[in-house]
Amino acid sequence: MTTTTPARPPKTQSAEELRARKAAARAEGWRRRAPLLPALIFVIVCTQIPFLLTIWYSLRSRNLLRPEGEQFVGLSNFADIFVDSTFRSAALNSVLITFGCVFAALILGLGLALLLDRPFAGRGVVRTLLITPFLIMPVAGAMLWSISMFNPSYGLVNWMIGLVGIPPVDWTSQYPLFSIVVALVWQWTPFMMLLLLAGLQSQQRDVLEAASMDGASTWDTFRFVTVPHLRFYIELSVLLGVIYVVNTFDHIYLMTAGGPGTASANLPFYIYQRAFLGFDIGQSAAMGVLTVIATIIISLLALRLIFRGLNAKEQS
Amino acid sequence: MNVAAPPETASATVHTAQAPRVKKVTTRPPKGPRRSSLLTTFTWVVALLFFAPVAWMVLTSFKQESAAASSPPSFFFEPTFDQYRNILSSDAGPYFLNSVIATAGSTLLVLLLAVPAAYALSIRPIKRTQDALFFFISTKMLPIVAVIMPIYVIAGQIRMLDNILTLIILYTAMNLPIAIWMMRSFFLEVPGEVLEAASIDGASLVGTMRRVLIPMVAPGIAATALICVIFAWNEFFFALNLTAANAATAPIYLMSTMTSEGLFLAQLSAASVLASLPVVLAGWFAQKQLVRGLSMGAVK
């Protein structure tokens, strides 16, 4: 066998060669994986292990106020949640706050991005002013709104509506959800604006030019050229907005403390309350597990969307 | 028309000075200068309205307490630095120091872990790159509240409650997925020829990394650090639940200035200004990096 072709090596050699090649491939695989492992292990330890413990807690009855009663209770914590009307209203509040905030911030952000997507005197300054609410520490922003803006006696908002003859309103007590959403929208509109402005500015000018050459009106150009182009950016802003806003805790804790009663508690706040104020570990863990399941379902759909968008972008 | 012309030409010359805008000015059909200036005025009014709460906060921080909570609100007053002086002479120092330690420590640790990880997901990618990316981003969707109890219990058992190291570790875990995604987007922009040239030169992996790659993605590392700093500096939930007297950070200090009795608004405003200032300044000066960071590298 002196004339072996590389495509068809003799059988005696191939077994060894194959093993060597496999070993080399495995070594190469590990060499490639090595830089990733520290980060991967770190994230797994910090996020997955606590979550497994949460699942464990959710199957047990444990209340720090009643140390004697810890035992395995199966799914009864979950059964309790389904008859807990506060949990339902907190879940509803989560949805209302998240979608209310993301939707309003998206519309406002789009409007601002369109206003900024044209040259005018002081554009950089305007942009800087507009992004500032997003950079203010959220704790400071929440207290700024609940005290300086919405305070019933000396708040700026009541003073302003007083100028047009509207009697003062106790915003955070009478309209707690609305107040929270206003403060959140103020914080998140710049985020939406920045992403959408980047989208608008990545439009190809010759396409817009061609549209106006062909006699398309400004509205038609917006509707049929800009909006389809912006679709990826809108999807991205909504997805990221939902990821961040759904976990809102600071504003609720500081503006209304979930009140009056539990009227403005969202899921993170209600679970926190049950865990750290009620010391009911089993119940709060079960709620946490349910929240995660709901989040996974929503985010799987959303992530598929974003991966499609990213892959399309990387290919183009 | 002649009367209105000068402002238009003036604004056009202003913008030709900025190179990228030239095309836009010349290609767009000129709209009425009146409409344009109306739109500009409107934009300015909206921006000032939007900024007004921040301006009010800054204004209030220079008031005496009695003027801060007055009705009707006082716009004209004798500015005072009393509030800032009070804060500087109060116990605020340790809180801010803790914030600095937690932010700097976690950001450094994030970069140390994220840069090699992003390398393994872009330049010499592992087989299941998409799965790994998916895993990292999915941890950002895990509601923090669902894991706070076990973290609290574990930290209690290993005597790490009220310890700044705990915050450093948790902030690292919180920012690591974002940082990996961001760094990956920067690595993907490094041209393949550069890497080939380096490997032909016989440079080792670490050598390539240090001499070729890191300098090329340095702006990316800065942008990533900025985003990590913002999120770590502003974090409240972990700080609230896992710290007490020793490791409490600036957001906790802000909350503590709010007292149930007495006037506190001016003091709170001054503290808010001080606590927000580092991130506000960083964000102002790095607006472009901000966009890329917030979109985890997806928007350039």
HADDOCK unambig.tbl for C-alpha pairs under 7 A between the chains (distance, minus, plus):
assign (segid A and resid 29 and name CA) (segid B and resid 126 and name CA) 6.86 0.50 0.50
assign (segid A and resid 32 and name CA) (segid B and resid 120 and name CA) 5.99 0.50 0.50
assign (segid A and resid 32 and name CA) (segid B and resid 124 and name CA) 6.39 0.50 0.50
assign (segid A and resid 32 and name CA) (segid B and resid 125 and name CA) 6.71 0.50 0.50
assign (segid A and resid 32 and name CA) (segid B and resid 126 and name CA) 5.71 0.50 0.50
assign (segid A and resid 33 and name CA) (segid B and resid 120 and name CA) 6.38 0.50 0.50
assign (segid A and resid 33 and name CA) (segid B and resid 126 and name CA) 5.97 0.50 0.50
assign (segid A and resid 35 and name CA) (segid B and resid 116 and name CA) 4.86 0.50 0.50
assign (segid A and resid 35 and name CA) (segid B and resid 117 and name CA) 5.31 0.50 0.50
assign (segid A and resid 35 and name CA) (segid B and resid 120 and name CA) 5.98 0.50 0.50
assign (segid A and resid 36 and name CA) (segid B and resid 116 and name CA) 6.22 0.50 0.50
assign (segid A and resid 36 and name CA) (segid B and resid 117 and name CA) 3.95 0.50 0.50
assign (segid A and resid 36 and name CA) (segid B and resid 120 and name CA) 5.71 0.50 0.50
assign (segid A and resid 38 and name CA) (segid B and resid 113 and name CA) 6.45 0.50 0.50
assign (segid A and resid 39 and name CA) (segid B and resid 113 and name CA) 5.16 0.50 0.50
assign (segid A and resid 39 and name CA) (segid B and resid 114 and name CA) 6.50 0.50 0.50
assign (segid A and resid 39 and name CA) (segid B and resid 117 and name CA) 6.31 0.50 0.50
assign (segid A and resid 43 and name CA) (segid B and resid 173 and name CA) 5.67 0.50 0.50
assign (segid A and resid 46 and name CA) (segid B and resid 173 and name CA) 6.30 0.50 0.50
assign (segid A and resid 47 and name CA) (segid B and resid 139 and name CA) 6.99 0.50 0.50
assign (segid A and resid 50 and name CA) (segid B and resid 147 and name CA) 5.50 0.50 0.50
assign (segid A and resid 50 and name CA) (segid B and resid 150 and name CA) 5.35 0.50 0.50
assign (segid A and resid 50 and name CA) (segid B and resid 151 and name CA) 6.18 0.50 0.50
assign (segid A and resid 51 and name CA) (segid B and resid 147 and name CA) 5.51 0.50 0.50
assign (segid A and resid 53 and name CA) (segid B and resid 150 and name CA) 6.10 0.50 0.50
assign (segid A and resid 54 and name CA) (segid B and resid 146 and name CA) 6.99 0.50 0.50
assign (segid A and resid 54 and name CA) (segid B and resid 147 and name CA) 6.39 0.50 0.50
assign (segid A and resid 54 and name CA) (segid B and resid 150 and name CA) 6.27 0.50 0.50
assign (segid A and resid 115 and name CA) (segid B and resid 43 and name CA) 6.28 0.50 0.50
assign (segid A and resid 120 and name CA) (segid B and resid 40 and name CA) 6.46 0.50 0.50
assign (segid A and resid 121 and name CA) (segid B and resid 11 and name CA) 6.88 0.50 0.50
assign (segid A and resid 126 and name CA) (segid B and resid 44 and name CA) 6.62 0.50 0.50
assign (segid A and resid 126 and name CA) (segid B and resid 47 and name CA) 5.98 0.50 0.50
assign (segid A and resid 128 and name CA) (segid B and resid 284 and name CA) 6.21 0.50 0.50
assign (segid A and resid 129 and name CA) (segid B and resid 47 and name CA) 6.36 0.50 0.50
assign (segid A and resid 129 and name CA) (segid B and resid 51 and name CA) 5.87 0.50 0.50
assign (segid A and resid 130 and name CA) (segid B and resid 47 and name CA) 5.73 0.50 0.50
assign (segid A and resid 130 and name CA) (segid B and resid 50 and name CA) 6.53 0.50 0.50
assign (segid A and resid 130 and name CA) (segid B and resid 51 and name CA) 6.46 0.50 0.50
assign (segid A and resid 132 and name CA) (segid B and resid 280 and name CA) 6.54 0.50 0.50
assign (segid A and resid 135 and name CA) (segid B and resid 279 and name CA) 6.05 0.50 0.50
assign (segid A and resid 135 and name CA) (segid B and resid 280 and name CA) 5.05 0.50 0.50
assign (segid A and resid 135 and name CA) (segid B and resid 283 and name CA) 6.71 0.50 0.50
assign (segid A and resid 136 and name CA) (segid B and resid 276 and name CA) 5.13 0.50 0.50
assign (segid A and resid 136 and name CA) (segid B and resid 280 and name CA) 6.32 0.50 0.50
assign (segid A and resid 137 and name CA) (segid B and resid 234 and name CA) 5.37 0.50 0.50
assign (segid A and resid 137 and name CA) (segid B and resid 276 and name CA) 5.17 0.50 0.50
assign (segid A and resid 138 and name CA) (segid B and resid 234 and name CA) 6.62 0.50 0.50
assign (segid A and resid 139 and name CA) (segid B and resid 251 and name CA) 6.15 0.50 0.50
assign (segid A and resid 140 and name CA) (segid B and resid 272 and name CA) 5.27 0.50 0.50
assign (segid A and resid 153 and name CA) (segid B and resid 71 and name CA) 6.79 0.50 0.50
assign (segid A and resid 154 and name CA) (segid B and resid 69 and name CA) 5.71 0.50 0.50
assign (segid A and resid 154 and name CA) (segid B and resid 70 and name CA) 5.80 0.50 0.50
assign (segid A and resid 154 and name CA) (segid B and resid 71 and name CA) 4.89 0.50 0.50
assign (segid A and resid 154 and name CA) (segid B and resid 72 and name CA) 6.66 0.50 0.50
assign (segid A and resid 154 and name CA) (segid B and resid 73 and name CA) 6.64 0.50 0.50
assign (segid A and resid 156 and name CA) (segid B and resid 73 and name CA) 6.98 0.50 0.50
assign (segid A and resid 159 and name CA) (segid B and resid 72 and name CA) 6.52 0.50 0.50
assign (segid A and resid 194 and name CA) (segid B and resid 291 and name CA) 6.08 0.50 0.50
assign (segid A and resid 195 and name CA) (segid B and resid 291 and name CA) 6.21 0.50 0.50
assign (segid A and resid 209 and name CA) (segid B and resid 27 and name CA) 6.92 0.50 0.50
assign (segid A and resid 243 and name CA) (segid B and resid 141 and name CA) 5.97 0.50 0.50
assign (segid A and resid 247 and name CA) (segid B and resid 143 and name CA) 6.19 0.50 0.50
assign (segid A and resid 250 and name CA) (segid B and resid 236 and name CA) 6.82 0.50 0.50
assign (segid A and resid 268 and name CA) (segid B and resid 145 and name CA) 5.65 0.50 0.50
assign (segid A and resid 271 and name CA) (segid B and resid 145 and name CA) 6.97 0.50 0.50
assign (segid A and resid 272 and name CA) (segid B and resid 145 and name CA) 6.66 0.50 0.50
assign (segid A and resid 285 and name CA) (segid B and resid 146 and name CA) 6.62 0.50 0.50
assign (segid A and resid 288 and name CA) (segid B and resid 145 and name CA) 6.79 0.50 0.50
assign (segid A and resid 288 and name CA) (segid B and resid 146 and name CA) 4.16 0.50 0.50
assign (segid A and resid 289 and name CA) (segid B and resid 146 and name CA) 6.61 0.50 0.50
assign (segid A and resid 292 and name CA) (segid B and resid 142 and name CA) 6.12 0.50 0.50
assign (segid A and resid 292 and name CA) (segid B and resid 143 and name CA) 6.45 0.50 0.50
assign (segid A and resid 295 and name CA) (segid B and resid 141 and name CA) 6.87 0.50 0.50
